Amino acid sequence: MTATKECPSCGAEIPAIALKCEYCNFEIKSNQSESINYIQELQNKLIEADNSVTAKQKMLYGEAHIWNQKASIINSFTLPATKKDLLDLLLFSYSNYEGSKGTVKIYGDPVKNAWLGKAKQAYSMLKIYGKDDEHISEILEEYSFLANKKGKNKKGCMPFLFIGFLPILVYIFLTI
């Protein structure tokens, strides 16, 4: 069963994620603090990922462990349900994608790819929810390249596996 809420305008029962009432066309808006909280929650989870890895884990698994953990958080973070939050997420995700260093050359940067994926998800949802909104349509036009942009393909995992296990091999060698 789908969660529902009451339209603030006409009182009709509508889906909880609805951005517009299907009965009276009332546009449902969130307040700005909810939007800020959404982005802040994502940032807090990413900071927690940084702080959750011990020095020993960094030595054993290297930085790849943190990158994969962060990518997992970004990939699995639920999309917001309002146009404003989706728009904020699109801008936030794409700017993080562009700002990522892309330092993992061997198999692609999982965090950079996760940001691109999240930007594409927000773009796709905005295309659905914002098709009647002129302001959002203008912004989507600027980001239309996301509809076709491909993430970097992994070109084989063998080098990654070797480098990922290298700290473990060194540790084992030094303890023998």
N, C-alpha and C positions, 0 to 999 in steps of 0.2 A: 504494500500500500504506500502511495506517495504522500509525503508530508504536505500539509496544506496550511494556509494562513488566510486571514480575512482581509479583503481589499479595504484600505482606509477610506476610500471614497464611497463605494456602493455597498460594501459589506458582503459581497459575494465570496464564496469559498474558492480560492485559487491555489495553484501549486506554490509551495514555499519558496521555490527558486524563481518564480515569475518576476519579470522586470516590468510587466505591463498587465493590467487587468484585462482579461479576455472579454469581459462583459461591458465595461464602461470605458476602456482604453486609458484608464488612469495610470500614469507612469509612477512606478514605485521607486523611490530614491532612498539611498542609505545616507546616514549622516557622515560627515567627513571623518570623524574620529574612528568609525568602523573601518574605513579605507586605510587610514594610517595604521590601525591595529593589525590589519591583514598583512601589510608589508612588514611591519615591525615583528610580527610573529614569525614570519619566514626568516627574517634576519636573525632573530634570537635562536632559532633552531640551527642555523648555520654556525653561529658563534658557539653554541653548545657542542656541535660536532668538532670544532677546533679544540675546545677545552676538554673534551672527553678522551682524547688520545694521550696516553702516558708517554713519557720519554722512552720507556722500554719498548712500547708498541711502535713508536716512530723508528726506533733502531731496527726492530725486527721486520716491520712491514714497509717502512719508508713512507714518504708523503702520499703514495698512491692510495693508501688506506683512507686517509682523510679526504682525498679528492673523490674517491668512490662513495664514501659516506655522504659527502655534501651533494654529489650528483643524485644519489638516491633520495635525499630530502627534497631537492628541487623537483625531481621527476614525480614524486608521490604527493607533493603538496596539493591539496584540493584547490580547484579553481574557485574564485569568488562567484557570487550569484548576482552581482549588480553590474551595470554597464560602467559605472564610475570605477569600481574596483578592478574590473577586467581591463579597463583602459590604463589604470595605474600599473597593473601587473604587466601589460604589454610594454609600456615605456620602461619600467624597472627591469624587466627580464632582458629586453633587447639592449639596453644600455650596459647591463652586466655582461651580456654576451660580447658586445663590442669592446668592453673594458677588460675582459679576461685576457691574461697573458698568453694562453695557449702554449705553455712551456712543456707540456708532455707531447713530444714530437713522435714518439714511437708508435703509439696506437690511438692518438687523438686525445684531446683533453675532455674528460668526462664532465667536468663542471661547465666548461664552455658549451659543450653539446647539450647539456641539460638546460642551460639558460636559453639556448636557441629553441629547444623543444617546448619550453614553457611559453616563450614568446609566440610561437606558432599556435599553441593551444589557445592562448588569450585572443590572438588574431581571429582564429576560426570561430570562437564563441561570439566575439564582437560582430563578425559578419552576420551571424544569425540574429543576435539580439539588437544590433544597432542598424539594421538595414533601413529603418524608417527615420533615423536620426541623422540629420545633415552634418552636424559637427563630427560625429563619429565616422560617418562615411568619408569625410575629408581626411581624417587622420588615417583611416584604413587605406585610403588611396596612397598615402605616403609610405605605408608599410606593405603594399601589395606584393613586393618581392618575397615576402615571407611565405606566400602561398606556394611558391616554387623552389624556395631555398632548401637545398639539401645539406644535411650535416655531414661532417667528414666521415668517411667510411673507415672502419678498422682495416688495416692492411696486414692482418696477421697478428696473432697474439703471442707467438713464440718469443719474440724479443721482450715483450712485456713480462711474460712468465719468468724468463731468465732474470731480468732486472728486478722484478718483484720478489723473487726468491733469493737474490744475491745477498741481501742483509742476513737472511736466515742461514745461508751457507757459510758466510763469514763467521757468524756467531757460533755455529756448530764447529767449524774448523778451529776457532780460537779456544773453545772449551775442551777440545780433545787433547 
